Amino acid sequence: MEREGKIRIPSGCAIAAVISREGDRMTGESIVSAMKPMHDRSNGLGGGFAGYGIYPEYKDFYALHMFFDCRDTRKKCEAFLKEYFEIVKSEIIPTRNIPQITDKPLIWRYFVAPLKSVLADKQLDEKEFVARTVMKINTETDGAYVFSSGKNMGTFKAVGFPEDVGVFYRLDEYEGYSWTAHGRYPTNTPGWWGGAHPFTLLDYSVVHNGEISSYDANRRFIEMFGYKCTLQTDTEVITYILDYLIRRKGLTLTEAANVIAAPFWSTIENKSDEYEKRKLKYLRTVFPSLLITGPFSIVLGFDGGLMALNDRLKLRSMVVGEKEDKVFIASEEAAIRVMEPYAENIWSPSGGEPVIVEVKEGKF
C-alpha cells in the first residue's frame, strides 16, 4: 500500500499565515513550525514564506530577491539594475547548508530605489516602473528571476519541504509583523525554485492551495496589460490579477475579492441592498475574464495586512483563529494550534467570503 506523501493528493498544498494587529514583530520560527503538522500536504517540490516588516533599516527601498543560474548572469543583471536604480546594498541572502535543500541557485538581494531622472524620462510612478522592471528581467534575462520586489518585505522559497526551507533561509533570525507560508504539492506544473510559492509583485504576495481551471482565460486577459506569466505555475496569475485590480484599477480588497470569487448571478439577484446588487453586477460585467474558477484557498499578503479567500464553492479547506491581537490562518486547525495553542474563535470562512485583517494605522 502506498504511503501518504508518495501519491498524488488532489487537495494537497498547505497554507498558513499570522499577523499582529498591533504591528508587533515576530520571528519566522512560529510560522515555520506551523507547517510541520501539514507535512503530508507537500511532497518536497516547493516551500516558501513571505515576511512583512522584516527590513526596517531599508524600509524606503525596494528589496529585490533574485535567483541566478551563474555568476555571469548575476553580473549582467546587476549592470542592468545600475542603469535604472540606486543600489544602496547588495548581498547574498544568508542561508544554512542543510542536506534537504540541494541544487541551489545563486540567491541575492538588492535594496534599490528607482533613479528620479529615469522616472521623469519614462513618466512613470515608481511602483509601475519597478513592476515593469521585474517583468523585463523575468522574461528577457535567461537564468535570472526576481522572486520578490516589495518594500520592507521579502519572500523566501525553494524546492523542498517548507519546514526545511525555513531552516535553510534562517527565518528564525528575521522579525516581521506578518508572515505567510506554503507547502507545495504540484499536480500539473513542475517543481522548481521559481515555481514555489509565494508569488509576489511589489508588496503583494500570494500563497494558494488548489488549481485554477480558468488559468488560460485569466492569463490572456492580464497579459494584455503588460504582465507576463513566466514561472510555470498557475498561481502566478492570481498575484498579477490582484495587483491589476487593487493598485492599477483602484478597487478595494473586498471589491477585488468579488471579482475573482464573484457571487453567482442568482446570489446577486437575491441581494436586498440595491446598491450592493448594482455594484456586484458591475464588477461581474466589467471584469468577467478575471473570475477565477476551480478550487482554491489563498492568502494575499500586502503592506499592512492579509486577506484570506476561498473559491465561491469552498472546495479547499481554510480555518481562521484569533488570540489577543493576533489572527491566524491555515489549511488545518492543527497548524494554528502550533502557532497558538490557546487560539480562540476558530471558524471556517464561507466560500467567496474575504477575511481581511489590517495592522492598526501607525503601528508599523
Secondary structure, 3 states (H helix, E strand, C coil): CCCCCCCCCCCCCEEEEEEECCCCCEECHHHHHHCHHHHHHCCCCCEEEEEECCCHHHCCCEEEEEEECCHHHHHHHHHHHHHHEEEEEEEECCCCCCCCCCCCCEEEEEEEEECHHHHHHHCCCHHHHHHHHHHHHHHHCCCEEEEECCECEEEEEECCCHHHHHHHCCHHHCEECEEEEEECCCCCCCCCHHHCCCEEECCEEEEEEECCCCHHHHHHHHHHHCCCCCCCCCCHHHHHHHHHHHHHCCCCHHHHHHHHCCCCHHHHHCCCCHHHHHHHHHHHHHCHHHCCCCCEEEEEEECCEEEEEECCCCCCCCEEEEECCEEEEECCHHHHHHHCCCCEEEECCCCCCCEEEECCCCCC
